[in-house]
Amino acid sequence: MIEVDSIYIANPRKRDKFTHDEIKKNIHLIGLKRPISFRKIVHEHYRYALICGQGAWRHTSNTERKSSQPLLKMWTKKQAI
C-alpha cells in the first residue's frame, strides 16, 4: 500500500472537469490500462514521486482512502530518466 500523503507530484497537470470525469468513468468500466508509476525519493515530507499516471492516481486517491493499491510500477531514479 502507498499512503496518499506520501506522493509528490513534480509536474502536476491541469485537467478540466470533463477530462477528469472521463478518466474516472473509464477506470470504473475497464480498470487501469497502464500502471501508475512511482519512484522512491529522499524528501522531508514525501516518500515517492509520481512519474506517470496522474489522472488515475488522482482518481484512486480521491476516493476518501488514506492509502491505495492500484496497479503500480516502481522505478529507480536511473530507470526514470
N, C-alpha and C positions, 0 to 999 in steps of 0.2 A: 504494500500500500504506500502511496505517496500522499503526504499531507498537502492539502491545497495551499496552505500558507507558506510552504517551503519552496514554491516555484517562482523563479524570477523570469519575467518576460522582457527580454532585452529590446526587442523591436516590436512593440505592440501594433497590431493592425486595427484600423478603424473600419468597422463594418456597419452598414445601415441595418435597421430592424428587419427588413425583408430578407437580406442575405443571412443574417443570424437565424431567423426563423426557418429558412430553407435548410441550413445546416442541421438544426435540431430535428426537423422533420425527417431528413434523410437518415440520421443516426437512429431514430426510432424505427424507421421502416426496414433498413437493411444493415444497421450496425456500422461500425467503423470499417472503412475500406483499407486504410493505411494506419500504421501505428503512430501514436503520439510520441515524438522523440525528445529525449532529455539527455543532459549530461550533468555529471556531478560538478559542483563548483565549490570553491572556498570563498565564503562570504559571511559577513556578520549575521545576516538575517535569513538567508536562503541556503538551501542545500542543493538545489538543482536549477539549471537554466533550460528553458524551453527552446528547442531547436526548430521543430516543425509540428504543426497540428494545433495552432492556437484556437481556431474555431471549435474544434472538437473538445479541446481542453476546457475552454470557457463553458461549453455546454455541460460537460460532466462535472465541472467544479461549481456550477450554479444550481445544482440540484439539492442544495442545503445539506450537503455532506461535508464533514471535516476532512475526509480522505477519499481517495478514488483509486480504483484499479482498472482503468480501461486498458485497451491493448497498447502496451508501452514498448519502447525500444530505448535502451540506454546506450549512449555513445561516450567514448573518451574524448578529451579535448582534441587530440590528434585526429581522430576519426571525423570530428565535426567540422574540421577545416576544409 
